[in-house]
């Protein structure tokens, strides 16, 4: 069962830490996913599976939101290269965003299970 309060807290942690983690592109984003997933799993508690599920949902939602925002921004900036530039810019960012979403989801699920284990 999804604990939406835990997911919301995990989402906020991922976005805040991920924004600050832009100085270290890969490490900052993975760290954000780990911290947010841990927060979601800890707040949700219960079994390891429950913590992992809530961490996964928090990571996935944050990855999707970041992907949509980045794809929109890439499309708008790409319009300087004409319609084809906007399309290629948006699609390229969207593909990178799918990878980012998977990274957020996987590490958040692992950290969510750890958070539930620590609470349990």
Secondary structure as GFF3:
##gff-version 3
##sequence-region A 1 120
A	DSSP	alpha_helix	4	20	.	.	.	ID=ss1
A	DSSP	three_ten_helix	21	23	.	.	.	ID=ss2
A	DSSP	alpha_helix	25	44	.	.	.	ID=ss3
A	DSSP	alpha_helix	48	78	.	.	.	ID=ss4
A	DSSP	three_ten_helix	79	81	.	.	.	ID=ss5
A	DSSP	alpha_helix	83	119	.	.	.	ID=ss6
###
